[in-house]
Amino acid sequence: MESSCTQLPYSKTCCSPELHRVLDSIDSSDDDGLSIVTLVEQLEIILIRTALERTRGSKGNAAGLLGITRQRLHKKIKRYEL
């Protein structure tokens, strides 16, 4: 199965290349290598980077875009070493 934005359960048709790599890893992964924790972490990293790019590095605004507090964003940035 080839992953594409049109196969997602929402109408967005534009995703980052990083998100496509995550979706492709799901398609090419065998059952033993499929970890929801790893995939969620990869998705969080993509979303954080995208939010920071869109807000030109403003952590407060990026947190607002992500729907989390600035403190939670800071913890995730530290955790993922971004």
N, C-alpha and C positions, 0 to 999 in steps of 0.2 A: 504494500500500500504506500503510495507516495503522499507525503504530507504536504498540505498547502493550507493557506489561510481559509480557503473556501470550505474546507472540511471541518473547521472549528465550529462549535455550536453558537456562534455569534456572527454578526454581519461584517466585522472588520475584514478588510481585504489587504491590509498592509502590515507586515510584521518585519522585525529585524532579522538579518541573516543569522544572528545568534539564536533567536527563537526557532528558526527553521532547523538549525543544527540539533537543538534539543528535541524537537518533534521527530526529526529523522532518526535520532538515537533510540527513540521509543520504537519506531518501525523496525529498526535493524537489530534490536536487542532480543536475545532469547529470554525465556521466562526467568532463568536464574540470575540474569544480569539486570533485571528491571527493578530499580529501587525508587520508590516514591519519594523517599527522603532526599536522595541525590537529585532527582528531577526537580523537586520543589526548590532545593537550594540553587540549582542552575537557573531556574526561572526567577527567583528572588534577585540574584546577581544581575541578570539582564534588566529587570524592572528598575532596580536601584540605579544602575548605570544610565539607563535611558532617562529616568527622572532627573538625575543630576545634570545630564547633558541639556535637557530641555529647560532647566532652571538656571543654567550657566553656573552650576556649582552651589547654588543656594540650598543648604540642607533643610532649612525650614520650609521653603516652597516645595522642595522635592518630597518631603514627608507629607505635605498636604496633598500633592498629586497621588501619592501612594495610599493615602488614607490611614497613615500611622503617625504617631507622635515623633517629634524631632529626636527625642531620647531613644526611642526604639530604632529609628533609622541609624543613629550614631552607633548603637550596639551591633546592628547588622553590618555596618561598614567595617567596624573593628573585627567582627567575627570572620567576615569574608576577606579581610585585608584589602579593602578597596581604597 
